[in-house]
């Protein structure tokens, strides 16, 4: 008497392809299946055509689609061997009375069928219920998905995320040397520079102009407006005067003054003549101009040549008094503060921040966008130089490698459970059916070889057992 049962959820109906086999006309993910109502169209309900397979849970990538084709091909091969064993068994069983030698063929085919069916059950039980029968300890991956994820996370954390493993791997790699060898190659340096330029341009686009201007204004107000200017200027001036730095400035000014007087006597003469009475004769003007020019030029030359000239001493005394007043005189300090506030009032400071940022932004954008700009050339040269240092300086490379190893070891030691937990949490979020499909696509093709090998081994075992039994009957 034939036994019937109701199909379980997710079980194909008779004549329906097994899960994983593509069917002609199967819609791609996201494409409506035949019979689905389209937007704006009302379709009366009708029964689903017999033989239409269920939509796969997981969306297939191109690589997974290729794996699916290979998996289906191997499933068909394993099934073909099972059918071959069944045909051979049926033929040999029917003819074994007339041809006794076919008993050995029948035994081999019988063992092959048993092995094929047993291994089909074992492989299928990993991913689904065989024939839809809810037999205990089947559909293992979907049923124990969370336990598998937890075990996988624990395995990775214990065997891969340990300090010894990480340090050993980093020591064998030689991170700094490899990085330096890569960076010093001109093509790689150019590529990295291009990426830095793209990232910099994107960062300039993302930055808020108002926020940057506010930042510049805040920094300027914090470091320029709020502190008093006079006392630090006085202290710096006092230190410079104590070391005699003012003499170089005075010498520079005297040199420039002497050079100008020599090069522009007419301009000096006009300046003198303009202050003489207009009723003086012209020759008197010229005499006065020449005399004044010679006197001033001689005076400047004497001051420049004599380090102890009274004018130099007077300048030194004035500068010392000025530095002291800037540091200690409240009136001088207030005058400087008033001047500072006039120069850096709120409107001017905001304008300064705006103009500064606009100039910097435009300059950076132009330099980053030009492959031949000085900025990108500088970045490229710096990258190559860093690469050469890393590749050629063993001491520097060793320090960097130790720092990297210590840093990674700290991260592994501190966050190992969190890192491994990512695997567990990710697997827990997966849909059970999708997880089973993903794993079957990855390893299912190789598992079909178990079915093939089971068929072959079962045939050999059946033949061997029958042969031994026949030999025993003959001997005893």
Protein Blocks (a to p, Z undefined) as FASTA:
>chain_A
ZZdddddehiacehiacehiacehiacehiacehiacehiacddddddehiacddfbdcd
fklmmmmmmmmmmmmmmmmmmmmmmmmmmmmmmmmmmmmmlmmmmmmmmmmmmmmmmmmm
mmmmmmmcehhiacehiaklmmmmmmmmmmmmmmmmmmmmcfklmmmmmmmnommlmmmm
mmmpmklmmmmmmmmmmmmmmmmmmpcfklmmmmmmmmmmmmmmmpcfklmmmmmmmmmm
mnopmmmmmmmmmmmmmmmmmmmmmlmmmmmmmmpcfkbcfklmmmmmmmmmmmmmmmmm
mmmmmmkbfklmmmmmmmmmmmmmmmmmmklmmmmmmmmmmmmgfklmmmmmmmmmmmmm
mmmmmmmmpmkbmklmmmmmmmmmmmmmmmmmmmlmmmmmmmmmmmmmmmmmmmmmmmmm
mmmmmmmmpcfklmmmmmmmmmmmmmmmmmmmmmmmmmmmmmmmmmmmmmmmmmZZ
